[in-house]
């Protein structure tokens, strides 16, 4: 009788002893598989998707990304997210993104 009472208590304790589930890190993603990167229109769409992903991410997580000393720099989060997104792209897509920035005449910190 003691075994049947003890076993459920052990199982209940094992369930209660488990820590909280890990929280997923916030991440920005850009999907570009459906874009024709060999056309100016496709490259402009890629540039717009990167900008939208960076803006969306920073709207939710800017406080987590931007150091306190740089809170007045409105481009800090956007640049970090954009740079990370572009760095994770394959070389051909990264080149198409840089071409899109040139075609749009974007220089410096603008998206």
C-alpha positions as CSV (number, residue, x, y, z in Angstrom):
1,X,0.0,0.0,0.0
2,X,2.8,2.4,0.8
3,X,4.3,1.9,-2.6
4,X,1.1,2.9,-4.4
5,X,0.8,6.0,-2.3
6,X,4.5,6.9,-2.6
7,X,4.8,6.5,-6.4
8,X,2.2,9.1,-7.3
9,X,3.8,11.5,-4.9
10,X,7.2,11.0,-6.5
11,X,5.7,11.6,-9.9
12,X,3.9,14.7,-8.8
13,X,7.2,16.0,-7.3
14,X,9.0,15.4,-10.5
15,X,6.5,17.3,-12.4
16,X,6.5,20.2,-10.0
17,X,10.4,20.3,-9.8
18,X,10.7,21.1,-13.5
19,X,11.8,24.7,-14.2
20,X,9.9,27.1,-16.5
21,X,10.0,26.6,-20.2
22,X,12.7,28.6,-22.0
23,X,11.5,31.7,-23.7
24,X,12.4,32.1,-27.3
25,X,14.8,34.9,-28.2
26,X,13.2,37.6,-30.2
27,X,14.2,37.5,-33.8
28,X,13.6,39.3,-37.1
29,X,13.2,37.3,-40.3
30,X,13.1,38.3,-43.9
31,X,11.7,35.9,-46.5
32,X,13.0,36.5,-50.1
33,X,12.5,33.2,-51.9
34,X,9.5,34.6,-53.8
35,X,11.4,37.7,-55.0
36,X,13.1,37.9,-58.4
37,X,16.4,39.5,-57.3
38,X,17.6,39.9,-60.9
39,X,15.1,42.8,-61.4
40,X,15.1,46.3,-60.0
41,X,11.5,45.7,-58.7
42,X,12.6,42.5,-56.9
43,X,15.6,44.2,-55.3
44,X,13.4,47.1,-54.2
45,X,11.0,44.6,-52.6
46,X,13.9,43.0,-50.8
47,X,15.1,46.4,-49.5
48,X,11.5,47.1,-48.3
49,X,11.2,43.8,-46.6
50,X,14.5,44.3,-44.7
51,X,13.4,47.8,-43.7
52,X,9.9,46.6,-42.5
53,X,11.5,43.7,-40.6
54,X,13.9,46.1,-38.8
55,X,11.2,48.6,-38.0
56,X,8.8,45.9,-36.7
57,X,11.5,44.3,-34.6
58,X,12.7,47.6,-33.2
59,X,9.2,48.8,-32.4
60,X,8.8,45.8,-30.0
61,X,12.4,45.3,-28.8
62,X,14.3,48.5,-29.1
63,X,14.8,48.8,-25.3
64,X,16.4,45.4,-25.2
65,X,18.8,46.2,-28.1
66,X,19.8,49.8,-27.5
67,X,22.3,50.5,-24.7
68,X,21.3,53.2,-22.2
69,X,24.0,55.6,-23.4
70,X,22.6,55.4,-27.0
71,X,18.9,55.8,-26.3
72,X,18.8,59.1,-28.1
73,X,20.2,57.5,-31.3
74,X,17.0,56.6,-33.2
75,X,18.9,54.6,-35.8
76,X,21.0,52.4,-33.5
77,X,18.5,49.5,-33.3
78,X,17.5,49.8,-36.9
79,X,21.1,49.6,-38.0
80,X,22.0,46.6,-35.8
81,X,19.0,44.6,-36.9
82,X,19.5,45.5,-40.6
83,X,23.2,44.6,-40.4
84,X,22.4,41.3,-38.7
85,X,19.7,40.4,-41.3
86,X,22.1,41.3,-44.2
87,X,25.0,39.4,-42.6
88,X,22.8,36.2,-42.4
89,X,21.9,36.4,-46.1
90,X,23.6,34.3,-48.7
91,X,26.2,36.2,-50.8
92,X,24.0,36.6,-53.9
93,X,21.1,38.0,-51.8
94,X,23.4,40.3,-49.9
95,X,24.8,41.6,-53.2
96,X,21.3,42.2,-54.5
97,X,20.4,44.1,-51.3
98,X,23.5,46.3,-51.7
99,X,22.5,46.9,-55.3
100,X,19.0,47.8,-54.2
101,X,20.4,50.4,-51.7
102,X,22.5,51.9,-54.5
103,X,19.5,52.0,-56.9
104,X,17.4,53.7,-54.3
105,X,20.2,56.3,-53.7
106,X,20.3,55.4,-50.0
107,X,23.5,56.5,-48.3
108,X,24.3,56.3,-44.6
109,X,21.9,55.3,-41.9
110,X,18.6,55.3,-43.7
111,X,16.8,52.1,-44.4
